[in-house]
């Protein structure tokens, strides 16, 4: 195969390369195994060669080599995605960004990071200067800045600051094109959409400039309700309370909290502190909810859904009543288009694929739309058509051979 | 009159008293003269005696003396109100809080102040510790903390943090009752509504605990549009952009900006700095808009209106088209019930009272409701019925003789 071609290896001379089969297998995976469907499709997929760049120049060299030799190139951040975003479908090079991890600046509401900086490290560093990340995924400790903007959409903080795609969240992306002579492009404003949430299919994100929030002394609170509908209305009202400054507003139906018990009362109130020995509350939320359930029960999987604006609480309660404990309701409240809405990562007692899609069709009758977590296809994730067109056009320009994360962008595959 | 009664004066022995007629006249006024209607009603109203307490104990002594002698008692903050909130209708004592001005604490998101602390001073002090006021009126430099919570509703910052009455904005009020043996009561939670926005009719607010926001390096930006409708849609979209952290989102129709010109271009972008020599952008907004217009044209007055949720931009544009330059459109965007809405302080070319109410009726056909700025009556200001009932009940308990700011609470007067 081309990745072991001596001429190709020579082009990468002096770079850190890894080709041990165990490493290739382990590092080519993310958390797609939450989905039995993706597990069947993606198990065994692996890169042929891992390259670990330490500078942007080294990234440029790898991109140039892949373009010249026609080798697929997939970028790996913290590999905390849930849809196989970084799983190489056609082998080739896996570009592991773990060592491209310098913080370039933190100042007055903005921070600029190399793509491989871990979000938790970035956040702690910002906090020392009185700032914090506006939002982060529940995988904050492992996930990287680059991986988040390429594969994520929202997170802890979205109840106040909205989505990653909202103007003002991501201030700039520096990307490397995949061409024989790669270009370095600084994307700002609407152009950020060319690479944001594109799974690295359009270019290689090497630097990320994020808007920061002033650091806040957070408090973690858990509250129990006897009734799901009452809890759902409370979560919505809390999310609409402009005077209560929130970082997270999560709703879990029973029996989900049972998976979280750690020998204490479920209700909680404590000051948030950075401490590796304590599981932060956010590690029970977003898609960590599913992970916590999977730790206890390997047979569950999950759905990911978007709720109708202005009627989300009603839809949430109706779906809870429709499916009961088969689909354990779990909603993450967040700002969307200036309104308090929720999306949901429901934990599902899995029987088979047919039943899963039946559940999805049932949800659709309630106005709840799927953002399919059982697909590795970019366009199945509710990416807006505007971004999809922009990204396809940019890919034609920046990756004319279609080498970047091949098989993930269906519009490119179809074209 | 009782305020000059030797026995009453003896009860106030040792307190700072002022009874010079010029001082009595000047200090009994606020900015009600923006309204030709209030001007006719309130000109000449004045207290009989001013007391300037330096401690809460001194406030208690004044309250006790007024209760024993049946003397009306009105509290004066910065006297920046626009509805005669602090104008004594029945003479008596004016309690000038200017020297009750200690900052009691600033820590981790909360600040506690004596009522007479000026908002600008409080804000600067908080900023030194990395915090800032969540919201303040455009009269920030003069207005006091106590006056704001008793007579204000929202302000600069409301586009992000909502209204003063929203849970989490005001954390506590310490009040003194008007009884022969006054009580000191700490109000928290829903009880805050007993004194919040009550014009000092229910009790005397002596301490205020406010939620603080992390300090932010603000930038002032002014932008010109050719078309009012485009500007209105932009202001709404900006206010709904969760990723853009705003402090102020104000919309002014031409010719309002002409009143503001200071020999330069109208468009502006500069870092906000505390500097007495520079007029901050917020001193052209909220009801400073009207003041800036009045400085140039003494014949204008204003309206104050609330817009329909979800249809506010359409109503704004329709009213601009209905009245043109007679009613110069001016909107302050803010969060209300979790949504981006606006209220308006329209500058009106005044002809007579009949025409003013005709304009109001025209507005009402567009779904725009008046929060009457030409009335000194508390209940005419859109106070919610819930608060009105709570306040009436609390007044019965804390001011059984009805001595506090008499004539302002219509429910009391009627009962």
Interface residues (C-beta under 8 A of the other chain):
Chain A: X108 X109 X130 X134 X160 X161 X162 X163 X166 X167 X168 X169 X211 X213 X214 X215 X216 X217 X239 X240 X241 X242 X243 X244 X245 X335 X336 X337 X338 X339 X340
Chain B: X108 X109 X130 X134 X160 X161 X162 X163 X166 X167 X168 X169 X211 X213 X214 X215 X216 X217 X239 X240 X241 X242 X243 X244 X245 X335 X336 X337 X338 X339 X340
